[in-house]
């Protein structure tokens, strides 16, 4: 095994072991020159019975991954073939497998499962579109990593294969019993894209019901027999994915993606509502003139077309211009705003340029008219007037992005930018009002601190107010369901105390400061174990350093 602190290939410093399987050990390593962490997967010759066969499989896996580039797939950086071991350097993926989530919490929320399903369907569609197509063949919760940002990564390509059209059947049975499609068992046909669709359906069944298809009764039942509150639309999708005959399944990931995006439309409840609405329409239509009927139908067709365009633009969006186009297509829906916001902080940093792209929404977006001239559309005002609750959600999320991710070191500037958005969400989010108050307080402190006339007394009054707001902020964080949101606020409180120890000691005492920090540290130690422990430890270590600074300031 590799030693902690040793260098691999002269540049990858082993930090610690993060996982171990039957044949391999995975380490976290740091390339100190590049200041980036990587995962190092080591397979040792003395730990495997048939090392050469295993090595050939690993070479095949790395050869496949090297050709791929997708946000939901890890990248292979380096392969090191040594006499006694085979080492793969790849992306380090923070998070835990969906299998761990199932073990700890059982069935997962339907909305989350559908979101994960869309991401997995997208990555499978990408694999199937390669030349030749790549068939993954081992989709299961254990092979899907859930990252802190809520996105998933597909790992372990040990059973993947390139599709060969003339193969009548696969030569080996690969995959995991329970999730594997019937054709993955010898002599029952060649695996193709529909095989992955079956495996994904079995995975969704496990995630949404908590029932493992690898365990008795070894079957995939209609999901509402297990939980009647689940969507009948999702039930139909899973049932179709897991048909024994490949011809009866979705024939492509594009078909499956469309169904996932419209699962509510095939739900029984939705169908009943549609029938009821249709009946009302027929009665009222009989009482109107033909011109009125034609106008209504034309309007509905236009609205449906607009909705289709909106969904399609968002589905393929890869850059800022795409999200702007979706927002202009329908500025009253929140999806485009929120997905644009998530796109900009995918790397957990909002640069000044990206911040300007969000600020542009407040100035309005230019839309070309049929005449060729551009018209400025106040998209946020359209959202506020037509969807007030959605407007507040958008303002709160973008405000949080500026507060927690903006690439500025000065608290006053971060809060000032964030407050412009939080103002629009104060009615719905009480914590947004606290953030706005903190922004005003920091601005006054800056004015008093920079004034030619000494206004120390007023400045410390504001620090007294700021200390009260920080305590109120802690109380609001306790009400959050999201552990990630709690961690963000706790880190913010610790950071603000750390950078303002001297003035805070003028308006309160050491005991109050350290008590609040110790309570946060204790609360962090009690949070849900599905959260990455490194984040909790990092916060607790940072709090310890802040308390040491407080002690030093007193001395």
RAKADA-V228306 format. One record per residue. N is the residue number from 1. OMEGA is omega in radians with two decimals (NA if undefined). NEAR is the number of other C-alpha atoms within 8 Angstrom. Layout:
((N	OMEGA	NEAR) (N	OMEGA	NEAR))
This chain:
((1	3.12	5) (2	-3.12	5) (3	3.07	6) (4	-3.11	9) (5	3.14	7) (6	3.12	8) (7	3.05	9) (8	-3.13	8) (9	3.05	6) (10	-3.07	5) (11	-3.12	9) (12	-3.11	11) (13	-3.11	13) (14	-3.11	15) (15	3.10	10) (16	3.12	8) (17	-3.10	9) (18	-3.14	7) (19	3.12	7) (20	3.09	8) (21	-3.12	6) (22	-3.06	4) (23	-2.97	9) (24	3.04	10) (25	3.14	12) (26	-3.13	12) (27	2.95	13) (28	-3.10	14) (29	3.14	13) (30	2.94	12) (31	-2.98	12) (32	3.12	9) (33	-3.13	5) (34	-3.11	5) (35	-3.10	7) (36	3.13	7) (37	3.11	10) (38	2.99	12) (39	3.12	13) (40	-3.14	12) (41	-3.09	12) (42	3.00	12) (43	-3.09	12) (44	-3.11	13) (45	-3.08	10) (46	-3.14	6) (47	-3.07	7) (48	-3.11	10) (49	-3.13	6) (50	-3.01	6) (51	-3.08	9) (52	3.11	6) (53	3.11	7) (54	-3.13	9) (55	3.11	9) (56	3.10	8) (57	3.12	9) (58	3.10	9) (59	3.12	8) (60	3.14	9) (61	-3.11	12) (62	3.11	11) (63	3.12	8) (64	-3.06	9) (65	-3.13	11) (66	-3.10	8) (67	-2.94	6) (68	3.09	8) (69	-3.11	6) (70	-3.07	8) (71	-3.14	6) (72	3.10	11) (73	3.07	11) (74	3.10	14) (75	3.04	10) (76	-3.08	12) (77	-3.02	8) (78	3.04	7) (79	-3.08	10) (80	-3.11	8) (81	3.13	7) (82	-3.10	7) (83	-3.04	4) (84	-3.12	7) (85	3.08	10) (86	-3.02	13) (87	3.11	12) (88	3.06	13) (89	-3.07	12) (90	3.08	13) (91	3.01	11) (92	-3.08	9) (93	3.07	9) (94	3.10	7) (95	3.13	10) (96	3.13	11) (97	3.07	12) (98	3.09	13) (99	3.11	9) (100	3.10	10) (101	3.11	12) (102	-3.14	12) (103	-3.04	7) (104	-2.99	7) (105	-3.14	7) (106	-3.08	10) (107	-3.11	11) (108	3.14	13) (109	-3.07	7) (110	-3.09	8) (111	3.11	6) (112	-3.12	8) (113	-3.14	12) (114	3.09	9) (115	3.10	8) (116	-3.12	10) (117	3.12	11) (118	3.13	11) (119	-3.14	11) (120	3.09	12) (121	3.12	12) (122	-3.11	10) (123	3.07	11) (124	3.08	11) (125	3.09	11) (126	3.14	9) (127	-3.10	11) (128	-3.10	10) (129	3.08	9) (130	3.10	8) (131	-0.07	5) (132	-3.14	8) (133	3.09	10) (134	3.12	13) (135	-3.00	15) (136	2.96	12) (137	-3.13	14) (138	3.08	14) (139	3.09	12) (140	-3.08	12) (141	-3.11	10) (142	-3.11	9) (143	3.11	12) (144	3.13	14) (145	3.08	14) (146	-3.11	12) (147	-3.12	12) (148	-3.11	10) (149	3.11	5) (150	3.10	6) (151	-3.10	10) (152	3.09	12) (153	3.11	13) (154	-3.08	11) (155	3.04	9) (156	3.13	6) (157	-3.09	9) (158	-3.12	8) (159	-3.11	11) (160	3.11	11) (161	3.04	8) (162	-3.07	8) (163	3.09	10) (164	-2.96	6) (165	-3.04	4) (166	3.10	4) (167	3.09	7) (168	3.12	6) (169	3.06	10) (170	-3.07	12) (171	-3.13	5) (172	3.11	7) (173	-3.12	8) (174	-3.09	9) (175	-3.11	10) (176	-3.13	8) (177	-3.08	6) (178	3.08	11) (179	-3.03	16) (180	3.09	13) (181	-3.12	12) (182	-3.09	7) (183	3.09	11) (184	3.09	16) (185	-2.95	10) (186	3.01	11) (187	-3.08	7) (188	3.06	9) (189	-3.13	10) (190	3.07	10) (191	3.09	13) (192	-3.08	8) (193	-3.11	11) (194	3.05	12) (195	3.11	15) (196	3.11	15) (197	3.07	14) (198	-3.10	15) (199	3.12	16) (200	3.10	15) (201	3.11	13) (202	3.12	16) (203	3.11	12) (204	3.10	11) (205	-3.14	13) (206	-3.07	12) (207	-3.00	15) (208	3.14	12) (209	-3.04	12) (210	-3.13	11) (211	-3.10	8) (212	-3.14	8) (213	3.09	13) (214	-3.09	8) (215	3.13	7) (216	0.17	6) (217	3.07	5) (218	3.10	9) (219	3.12	7) (220	-3.10	8) (221	2.95	6) (222	-2.96	8) (223	-3.12	12) (224	2.97	11) (225	3.14	7) (226	3.14	8) (227	-3.06	8) (228	-3.12	7) (229	-3.12	5) (230	-3.08	10) (231	3.06	9) (232	3.07	10) (233	3.09	12) (234	3.10	12) (235	3.14	12) (236	-3.13	8) (237	-3.12	13) (238	3.12	12) (239	-3.14	10) (240	3.12	10) (241	-2.96	13) (242	3.02	14) (243	-3.11	10) (244	-3.13	7) (245	-3.14	6) (246	-3.12	9) (247	-3.10	6) (248	3.13	8) (249	2.92	13) (250	-3.05	12) (251	3.11	9) (252	3.08	10) (253	3.09	13) (254	3.09	7) (255	-3.13	9) (256	3.14	11) (257	3.13	11) (258	-3.14	8) (259	-3.14	9) (260	-3.13	12) (261	-3.11	7) (262	-3.05	8) (263	-3.13	11) (264	-3.10	9) (265	3.11	8) (266	3.08	10) (267	3.14	12) (268	-3.11	8) (269	-3.14	6) (270	-3.12	10) (271	3.13	10) (272	3.12	8) (273	-3.13	8) (274	3.13	8) (275	3.14	8) (276	3.12	8) (277	-3.13	8) (278	3.13	8) (279	3.12	8) (280	-3.11	8) (281	-3.11	8) (282	-3.14	8) (283	-3.10	8) (284	-3.13	8) (285	-3.14	9) (286	-3.09	7) (287	-3.12	6) (288	3.13	8) (289	-3.10	8) (290	-3.13	6) (291	3.12	6) (292	3.13	8) (293	-3.12	10) (294	3.14	8) (295	-3.12	8) (296	-3.14	8) (297	3.14	8) (298	3.13	8) (299	-3.14	8) (300	3.13	8) (301	3.13	8) (302	3.14	8) (303	3.11	8) (304	3.13	8) (305	3.13	8) (306	3.14	10) (307	3.11	9) (308	3.13	8) (309	-3.14	9) (310	-3.12	11) (311	-3.10	8) (312	3.12	8) (313	-3.14	12) (314	-3.08	11) (315	-3.07	6) (316	-3.08	6) (317	3.13	8) (318	-3.12	5) (319	-3.06	6) (320	-3.10	8) (321	3.14	6) (322	-3.13	11) (323	3.05	15) (324	-3.12	9) (325	3.12	9) (326	3.14	13) (327	3.12	12) (328	3.12	11) (329	3.05	9) (330	-3.07	10) (331	-3.11	12) (332	3.09	10) (333	-3.05	10) (334	-3.00	11) (335	-3.07	6) (336	3.11	11) (337	-3.05	10) (338	3.12	11) (339	3.07	9) (340	3.12	10) (341	3.13	12) (342	3.12	8) (343	-3.08	7) (344	-3.12	10) (345	3.11	11) (346	3.13	8) (347	3.10	5) (348	3.08	6) (349	3.01	10) (350	3.14	13) (351	3.12	8) (352	3.13	8) (353	3.12	6) (354	3.08	9) (355	3.12	11) (356	3.13	8) (357	3.06	9) (358	3.13	10) (359	3.14	8) (360	3.13	9) (361	-3.13	11) (362	3.14	9) (363	-3.08	7) (364	-3.14	11) (365	-3.14	12) (366	3.13	8) (367	-3.14	9) (368	3.10	9) (369	-3.13	8) (370	-3.13	5) (371	-3.10	5) (372	3.12	6) (373	3.13	7) (374	3.09	8) (375	3.13	8) (376	-3.11	8) (377	3.10	9) (378	-2.99	11) (379	-3.12	14) (380	3.09	11) (381	3.06	7) (382	3.13	11) (383	-3.11	15) (384	-3.09	13) (385	-3.04	7) (386	-3.10	7) (387	-3.03	11) (388	-3.13	9) (389	3.10	8) (390	3.10	11) (391	3.14	14) (392	3.09	14) (393	-3.13	9) (394	-3.14	11) (395	-3.13	13) (396	-3.11	14) (397	3.14	10) (398	3.06	13) (399	3.11	14) (400	3.11	10) (401	3.12	13) (402	-3.09	14) (403	-2.98	11) (404	-3.03	8) (405	-3.05	11) (406	-3.04	13) (407	3.09	8) (408	-3.08	7) (409	-3.06	5) (410	-3.11	6) (411	-3.08	9) (412	-3.11	9) (413	3.11	8) (414	-3.11	13) (415	-3.14	14) (416	3.12	11) (417	-3.12	11) (418	-3.06	14) (419	3.13	13) (420	3.10	9) (421	-3.12	12) (422	3.11	15) (423	-3.11	11) (424	-3.07	11) (425	-3.03	14) (426	-3.11	12) (427	-3.07	7) (428	-3.06	7) (429	-3.11	9) (430	-3.10	8) (431	3.12	9) (432	3.12	13) (433	3.09	11) (434	3.12	11) (435	3.13	11) (436	3.11	12) (437	3.11	9) (438	3.13	11) (439	3.12	12) (440	-3.13	9) (441	3.13	12) (442	3.12	12) (443	3.11	10) (444	3.10	10) (445	3.13	11) (446	3.14	8) (447	-3.14	8) (448	-3.11	12) (449	-3.09	10) (450	-3.10	6) (451	3.09	8) (452	3.11	4) (453	-3.10	4) (454	3.11	7) (455	-3.05	9) (456	-3.09	8) (457	3.13	6) (458	-3.14	8) (459	-3.13	12) (460	3.02	11) (461	3.14	9) (462	3.08	12) (463	3.07	13) (464	3.09	11) (465	-3.14	9) (466	3.12	11) (467	3.10	9) (468	3.13	8) (469	3.14	11) (470	3.11	9) (471	3.09	9) (472	3.11	9) (473	3.10	11) (474	3.13	11) (475	3.13	8) (476	3.13	9) (477	3.13	11) (478	-3.10	7) (479	-3.10	6) (480	2.98	9) (481	-3.09	4) (482	3.11	6) (483	3.12	10) (484	3.14	8) (485	3.09	9) (486	-3.12	11) (487	3.12	11) (488	-3.11	9) (489	3.13	11) (490	3.10	12) (491	-3.14	9) (492	3.13	9) (493	3.13	10) (494	-3.14	12) (495	-3.11	8) (496	3.09	9) (497	-3.10	11) (498	-3.07	9) (499	-3.11	6) (500	-3.06	8) (501	-3.06	11) (502	3.14	7) (503	3.11	9) (504	3.11	13) (505	3.06	9) (506	-3.06	8) (507	3.07	10) (508	-3.14	9) (509	-3.09	9) (510	-3.07	10) (511	-3.13	6) (512	3.14	8) (513	-3.09	10) (514	3.10	9) (515	-3.14	8) (516	-3.14	9) (517	3.13	11) (518	3.10	9) (519	3.10	8) (520	-3.14	9) (521	3.11	11) (522	3.12	8) (523	3.14	8) (524	3.13	10) (525	-3.10	7) (526	-3.02	6) (527	-3.10	8) (528	-3.07	6) (529	3.10	6) (530	3.11	8) (531	-3.12	11) (532	-3.06	11) (533	-3.14	7) (534	-3.14	6) (535	-3.14	8) (536	-3.13	11) (537	3.14	8) (538	3.11	8) (539	-3.11	12) (540	3.10	10) (541	3.14	8) (542	3.09	9) (543	3.10	12) (544	3.12	8) (545	3.11	8) (546	3.12	11) (547	3.08	10) (548	3.11	8) (549	3.10	10) (550	3.12	10) (551	-3.14	9) (552	-3.14	7) (553	3.12	8) (554	-3.13	6) (555	NA	4))
